[in-house]
């Protein structure tokens, strides 16, 4: 048993015993109540699942096992001479609740490199698709095609004990995470660079190798990928993609089925696809105004015109957050460090100064502040990754870290099939009458 699996087994066994005792004594206690508004409103804010790797606070933003993003940028191991955290370190933290050492992170990088081989039929499945197929469609299909490699499915068919579900889930998670950069880069190169693929390097970390296979070998871009894949990795369990992975996994579908389902959720305009909508809107702003150096007054007018046309300002607002997204702030700090003067970055910063006041003046916007999507596109464009329809794939590679780590915990804790109760509109009408 490898060192991370052993540590996870020990942590999960202890927590499973603790929660079993807690439920025996306190299982009948009421956690909260659901209003009709929540029933009809997408279950917003309903406490209905356990998700240990991260938690989202409305004012402080995301915390991973209690650590906020500035702390992670300081504490997580980095490549020699680098300033940004390695995503491998965050995965280790999410899985076992401990900040890893540099040696442990190096071991994990090497372990993923050993597991990174992609089955040939996955590449054939991708080549059977039109190059015009949206990259997220390709990514979901590619992940699902690799389900033939599932350790969980094979061992379940052989009669695996439920006490061993966690072990098979861990193996699938490690294998799948290891393969994602290769698959994602392959999709990018076949879609936008005529299939001129770049072979992986065995001397690079997980994110650095992904940057290399994309074809952008700038050391600063590798740093950006390390930061990007860290800060997008998880956002508690209630967001659409995470919840989808949790729901599919609760049926005992393996990690490949579950992640493919989660990617389909992430592809929606109200979720992960928003990152491509932001930079598309900024490109349209530049085209409409006729310059990459618009004044704040010109930007304010374009924002107002967008609102007047009945559209929203992409990259602003969040279902939970009520302050600027710390992930936005981390990307802004990166830009200040690495990008001294970039027109699109400056537009993003000017939007930050203009948009909140305009949205706040409307009187009905709960959160007028930027979210993570408001900044990421401008950074990617600076380094030459201008194909914004690909951006959600980057998001998906990162989000896999959190949702699959939590999937291991779900199997270790023996969480059951998720099955909420639905009601009809007639039931609601009768309920309201009886309450009145």
Secondary structure as the mmCIF struct_conf table of DSSP 4:
data_model
#
loop_
_struct_conf.conf_type_id
_struct_conf.id
_struct_conf.beg_label_comp_id
_struct_conf.beg_label_asym_id
_struct_conf.beg_label_seq_id
_struct_conf.end_label_comp_id
_struct_conf.end_label_asym_id
_struct_conf.end_label_seq_id
HELX_RH_AL_P HELX_RH_AL_P1 UNK A 3 UNK A 26
TURN_TY1_P TURN_TY1_P1 UNK A 27 UNK A 28
HELX_RH_AL_P HELX_RH_AL_P2 UNK A 36 UNK A 40
TURN_TY1_P TURN_TY1_P2 UNK A 41 UNK A 45
BEND BEND1 UNK A 53 UNK A 53
STRN STRN1 UNK A 54 UNK A 57
TURN_TY1_P TURN_TY1_P3 UNK A 58 UNK A 60
STRN STRN2 UNK A 61 UNK A 64
TURN_TY1_P TURN_TY1_P4 UNK A 65 UNK A 66
STRN STRN3 UNK A 67 UNK A 67
HELX_RH_AL_P HELX_RH_AL_P3 UNK A 69 UNK A 75
BEND BEND2 UNK A 76 UNK A 76
TURN_TY1_P TURN_TY1_P5 UNK A 80 UNK A 81
BEND BEND3 UNK A 84 UNK A 84
HELX_RH_AL_P HELX_RH_AL_P4 UNK A 87 UNK A 96
BEND BEND4 UNK A 97 UNK A 98
HELX_LH_PP_P HELX_LH_PP_P1 UNK A 99 UNK A 101
HELX_RH_AL_P HELX_RH_AL_P5 UNK A 102 UNK A 114
TURN_TY1_P TURN_TY1_P6 UNK A 115 UNK A 115
HELX_LH_PP_P HELX_LH_PP_P2 UNK A 117 UNK A 119
HELX_RH_AL_P HELX_RH_AL_P6 UNK A 120 UNK A 127
TURN_TY1_P TURN_TY1_P7 UNK A 128 UNK A 128
BEND BEND5 UNK A 129 UNK A 129
TURN_TY1_P TURN_TY1_P8 UNK A 131 UNK A 132
BEND BEND6 UNK A 133 UNK A 133
HELX_RH_AL_P HELX_RH_AL_P7 UNK A 135 UNK A 145
HELX_RH_3T_P HELX_RH_3T_P1 UNK A 146 UNK A 149
HELX_RH_AL_P HELX_RH_AL_P8 UNK A 151 UNK A 157
TURN_TY1_P TURN_TY1_P9 UNK A 158 UNK A 159
HELX_RH_3T_P HELX_RH_3T_P2 UNK A 162 UNK A 164
HELX_RH_AL_P HELX_RH_AL_P9 UNK A 165 UNK A 192
BEND BEND7 UNK A 193 UNK A 193
TURN_TY1_P TURN_TY1_P10 UNK A 194 UNK A 195
TURN_TY1_P TURN_TY1_P11 UNK A 202 UNK A 203
BEND BEND8 UNK A 204 UNK A 204
HELX_RH_AL_P HELX_RH_AL_P10 UNK A 206 UNK A 214
TURN_TY1_P TURN_TY1_P12 UNK A 215 UNK A 215
HELX_RH_AL_P HELX_RH_AL_P11 UNK A 219 UNK A 231
TURN_TY1_P TURN_TY1_P13 UNK A 232 UNK A 232
BEND BEND9 UNK A 233 UNK A 233
TURN_TY1_P TURN_TY1_P14 UNK A 237 UNK A 238
BEND BEND10 UNK A 239 UNK A 239
HELX_RH_AL_P HELX_RH_AL_P12 UNK A 240 UNK A 250
TURN_TY1_P TURN_TY1_P15 UNK A 251 UNK A 252
HELX_RH_AL_P HELX_RH_AL_P13 UNK A 255 UNK A 266
TURN_TY1_P TURN_TY1_P16 UNK A 267 UNK A 267
BEND BEND11 UNK A 268 UNK A 268
TURN_TY1_P TURN_TY1_P17 UNK A 269 UNK A 273
HELX_RH_AL_P HELX_RH_AL_P14 UNK A 274 UNK A 289
TURN_TY1_P TURN_TY1_P18 UNK A 290 UNK A 290
BEND BEND12 UNK A 292 UNK A 293
HELX_RH_AL_P HELX_RH_AL_P15 UNK A 296 UNK A 308
TURN_TY1_P TURN_TY1_P19 UNK A 309 UNK A 310
TURN_TY1_P TURN_TY1_P20 UNK A 314 UNK A 315
STRN STRN4 UNK A 316 UNK A 316
BEND BEND13 UNK A 319 UNK A 320
BEND BEND14 UNK A 323 UNK A 323
HELX_RH_AL_P HELX_RH_AL_P16 UNK A 326 UNK A 338
BEND BEND15 UNK A 340 UNK A 340
HELX_RH_AL_P HELX_RH_AL_P17 UNK A 343 UNK A 361
TURN_TY1_P TURN_TY1_P21 UNK A 362 UNK A 362
BEND BEND16 UNK A 363 UNK A 363
BEND BEND17 UNK A 366 UNK A 366
BEND BEND18 UNK A 369 UNK A 369
STRN STRN5 UNK A 370 UNK A 370
TURN_TY1_P TURN_TY1_P22 UNK A 372 UNK A 372
HELX_RH_AL_P HELX_RH_AL_P18 UNK A 373 UNK A 382
TURN_TY1_P TURN_TY1_P23 UNK A 383 UNK A 384
HELX_RH_3T_P HELX_RH_3T_P3 UNK A 388 UNK A 390
HELX_RH_AL_P HELX_RH_AL_P19 UNK A 391 UNK A 413
TURN_TY1_P TURN_TY1_P24 UNK A 414 UNK A 414
HELX_LH_PP_P HELX_LH_PP_P3 UNK A 420 UNK A 422
HELX_RH_AL_P HELX_RH_AL_P20 UNK A 425 UNK A 435
#
